[in-house]
Structure formats: structure tokens, C-alpha cells
């Protein structure tokens, strides 16, 4: 019985982080656009969301390529290996300036 309870608890805890995201892997929020660091991350654009997470933006339109720009966004996870490999990679579904 203890094993069953432990297994059920593990299952709940494993799924819990996904509850913060919308269906279909969409991430919705507000944050600040930043230009990636130096080295292999040169040319990379990231969004630092207000909850503290950072995402590498694969498909960022030119009008949003401004350091320190505040935005509202909808992103979709994209399991791609990037050269930088510091942030989770995402596609921009929609974005507006704040």
C-alpha cells in the first residue's frame, strides 16, 4: 500500500509543473526581450518572462529585436538543439509591445 501511495504522489508531482502552461505546449505571459550573451550566443534573442524563466526565440520578427523591450507573448515549445543551449527554444505564436 505504501508503494502505491508513493507512486501516486510521484505521478502527481511529475505532472504538476505542466499545469502552469496552456494546452498544446503554449506559454503565455509578459516579459522583456534581451539580446543573447557573447560567444556562441551572439545573435540570439531571448525573452525573460516576469516569473523568472527565459526562452530562446527562434522566430522573432525584426520589429521586436530591441534590447529591453517589454512584450506580451504567446510562445510554443520547439524541441530544437541550438548552438547556445542555455535556454528552452520556442517559436513566437504572437507578440505585442507593451
Phi and psi restraints in degrees (value plus and minus 20) as a CYANA .aco file:
   2 UNK   PHI     -82.4   -42.4
   2 UNK   PSI     -58.1   -18.1
   3 UNK   PHI     -82.9   -42.9
   3 UNK   PSI     -62.7   -22.7
   4 UNK   PHI     -83.5   -43.5
   4 UNK   PSI     -62.8   -22.8
   5 UNK   PHI     -84.4   -44.4
   5 UNK   PSI     -64.5   -24.5
   6 UNK   PHI     -82.5   -42.5
   6 UNK   PSI     -61.1   -21.1
   7 UNK   PHI     -85.3   -45.3
   7 UNK   PSI     -63.1   -23.1
   8 UNK   PHI     -83.5   -43.5
   8 UNK   PSI     -62.4   -22.4
   9 UNK   PHI     -83.4   -43.4
   9 UNK   PSI     -62.4   -22.4
  10 UNK   PHI     -80.9   -40.9
  10 UNK   PSI     -62.5   -22.5
  11 UNK   PHI     -81.3   -41.3
  11 UNK   PSI     -62.4   -22.4
  12 UNK   PHI     -85.5   -45.5
  12 UNK   PSI     -65.3   -25.3
  13 UNK   PHI     -86.8   -46.8
  13 UNK   PSI     -51.4   -11.4
  14 UNK   PHI     -90.5   -50.5
  14 UNK   PSI     -51.1   -11.1
  15 UNK   PHI    -110.3   -70.3
  15 UNK   PSI     -42.5    -2.5
  16 UNK   PHI     -74.2   -34.2
  16 UNK   PSI     -65.0   -25.0
  17 UNK   PHI     -80.1   -40.1
  17 UNK   PSI     -49.1    -9.1
  18 UNK   PHI     -90.5   -50.5
  18 UNK   PSI     -35.4     4.6
  19 UNK   PHI     -89.2   -49.2
  19 UNK   PSI     -37.0     3.0
  20 UNK   PHI     -99.7   -59.7
  20 UNK   PSI     -31.7     8.3
  21 UNK   PHI    -125.3   -85.3
  21 UNK   PSI     136.4   176.4
  22 UNK   PHI    -101.1   -61.1
  22 UNK   PSI     146.2   186.2
  23 UNK   PHI     -76.5   -36.5
  23 UNK   PSI     139.0   179.0
  24 UNK   PHI      45.3    85.3
  24 UNK   PSI       4.0    44.0
  25 UNK   PHI      52.7    92.7
  25 UNK   PSI      -0.2    39.8
  26 UNK   PHI    -101.7   -61.7
  26 UNK   PSI     119.5   159.5
  27 UNK   PHI    -138.4   -98.4
  27 UNK   PSI     102.2   142.2
  28 UNK   PHI    -139.9   -99.9
  28 UNK   PSI     115.8   155.8
  29 UNK   PHI     157.4   197.4
  29 UNK   PSI    -186.5  -146.5
  30 UNK   PHI    -146.6  -106.6
  30 UNK   PSI     133.9   173.9
  31 UNK   PHI    -195.2  -155.2
  31 UNK   PSI    -184.7  -144.7
  32 UNK   PHI    -146.1  -106.1
  32 UNK   PSI     111.9   151.9
  33 UNK   PHI     -98.9   -58.9
  33 UNK   PSI     117.6   157.6
  34 UNK   PHI    -155.6  -115.6
  34 UNK   PSI     128.9   168.9
  35 UNK   PHI    -103.0   -63.0
  35 UNK   PSI     117.1   157.1
  36 UNK   PHI     -80.8   -40.8
  36 UNK   PSI     147.0   187.0
  37 UNK   PHI     -90.6   -50.6
  37 UNK   PSI    -193.2  -153.2
  38 UNK   PHI    -100.2   -60.2
  38 UNK   PSI    -188.2  -148.2
  39 UNK   PHI      46.1    86.1
  39 UNK   PSI    -152.3  -112.3
  40 UNK   PHI     -91.1   -51.1
  40 UNK   PSI     -31.3     8.7
  41 UNK   PHI    -114.2   -74.2
  41 UNK   PSI     -14.7    25.3
  42 UNK   PHI     -83.7   -43.7
  42 UNK   PSI     114.1   154.1
  43 UNK   PHI      69.2   109.2
  43 UNK   PSI     -21.4    18.6
  44 UNK   PHI    -112.2   -72.2
  44 UNK   PSI     118.4   158.4
  45 UNK   PHI    -130.7   -90.7
  45 UNK   PSI     114.8   154.8
  46 UNK   PHI    -146.8  -106.8
  46 UNK   PSI     139.1   179.1
  47 UNK   PHI    -138.4   -98.4
  47 UNK   PSI     110.2   150.2
  48 UNK   PHI    -121.6   -81.6
  48 UNK   PSI      88.2   128.2
  49 UNK   PHI    -100.0   -60.0
  49 UNK   PSI     144.2   184.2
  50 UNK   PHI     -86.7   -46.7
  50 UNK   PSI     -33.7     6.3
  51 UNK   PHI    -110.7   -70.7
  51 UNK   PSI     -21.9    18.1
  52 UNK   PHI      83.1   123.1
  52 UNK   PSI     -24.4    15.6
  53 UNK   PHI    -106.6   -66.6
  53 UNK   PSI     133.9   173.9
  54 UNK   PHI    -145.9  -105.9
  54 UNK   PSI     123.0   163.0
  55 UNK   PHI    -153.4  -113.4
  55 UNK   PSI     118.0   158.0
  56 UNK   PHI    -104.1   -64.1
  56 UNK   PSI     104.7   144.7
  57 UNK   PHI    -110.8   -70.8
  57 UNK   PSI      92.9   132.9
  58 UNK   PHI     -98.0   -58.0
  58 UNK   PSI     -59.7   -19.7
  59 UNK   PHI    -141.5  -101.5
  59 UNK   PSI      46.2    86.2
  60 UNK   PHI    -113.8   -73.8
  60 UNK   PSI     103.6   143.6
  61 UNK   PHI     -85.5   -45.5
  61 UNK   PSI     131.3   171.3
  62 UNK   PHI     -77.9   -37.9
  62 UNK   PSI     -54.4   -14.4
  63 UNK   PHI     -86.0   -46.0
  63 UNK   PSI     -36.8     3.2
  64 UNK   PHI    -122.8   -82.8
  64 UNK   PSI     -16.9    23.1
  65 UNK   PHI    -105.0   -65.0
  65 UNK   PSI      48.1    88.1
  66 UNK   PHI    -153.7  -113.7
  66 UNK   PSI     103.8   143.8
  67 UNK   PHI     -83.8   -43.8
  67 UNK   PSI     118.7   158.7
  68 UNK   PHI      49.7    89.7
  68 UNK   PSI      -0.4    39.6
  69 UNK   PHI     -99.5   -59.5
  69 UNK   PSI     107.8   147.8
  70 UNK   PHI    -104.4   -64.4
  70 UNK   PSI     113.2   153.2
  71 UNK   PHI    -160.7  -120.7
  71 UNK   PSI     138.9   178.9
  72 UNK   PHI    -128.8   -88.8
  72 UNK   PSI     115.0   155.0
  73 UNK   PHI    -159.6  -119.6
  73 UNK   PSI     137.1   177.1
  74 UNK   PHI    -147.6  -107.6
  74 UNK   PSI     102.8   142.8
  75 UNK   PHI    -141.8  -101.8
  75 UNK   PSI     135.6   175.6
  76 UNK   PHI    -144.0  -104.0
  76 UNK   PSI     108.5   148.5
  77 UNK   PHI     -78.9   -38.9
  77 UNK   PSI     119.4   159.4
  78 UNK   PHI    -154.4  -114.4
  78 UNK   PSI      85.7   125.7
  79 UNK   PHI     -92.6   -52.6
  79 UNK   PSI      59.7    99.7
  80 UNK   PHI    -141.0  -101.0
  80 UNK   PSI     121.1   161.1
  81 UNK   PHI    -106.7   -66.7
  81 UNK   PSI      99.6   139.6
  82 UNK   PHI    -120.7   -80.7
  82 UNK   PSI     146.3   186.3
  83 UNK   PHI     -86.4   -46.4
  83 UNK   PSI     -58.2   -18.2
  84 UNK   PHI     -92.2   -52.2
  84 UNK   PSI     -66.9   -26.9
  85 UNK   PHI      36.1    76.1
  85 UNK   PSI      13.6    53.6
  86 UNK   PHI    -123.9   -83.9
  86 UNK   PSI     -45.5    -5.5
  87 UNK   PHI    -148.5  -108.5
  87 UNK   PSI     140.6   180.6
  88 UNK   PHI     -89.4   -49.4
  88 UNK   PSI     113.3   153.3
  89 UNK   PHI    -107.0   -67.0
  89 UNK   PSI     119.1   159.1
  90 UNK   PHI    -162.6  -122.6
  90 UNK   PSI     133.9   173.9
  91 UNK   PHI    -116.2   -76.2
  91 UNK   PSI     127.3   167.3
  92 UNK   PHI    -105.4   -65.4
  92 UNK   PSI      98.6   138.6
  93 UNK   PHI    -105.0   -65.0
  93 UNK   PSI     -67.6   -27.6
  94 UNK   PHI    -173.5  -133.5
  94 UNK   PSI     133.7   173.7
  95 UNK   PHI    -176.2  -136.2
  95 UNK   PSI     118.9   158.9
  96 UNK   PHI    -153.8  -113.8
  96 UNK   PSI     127.5   167.5
  97 UNK   PHI     -97.0   -57.0
  97 UNK   PSI     124.0   164.0
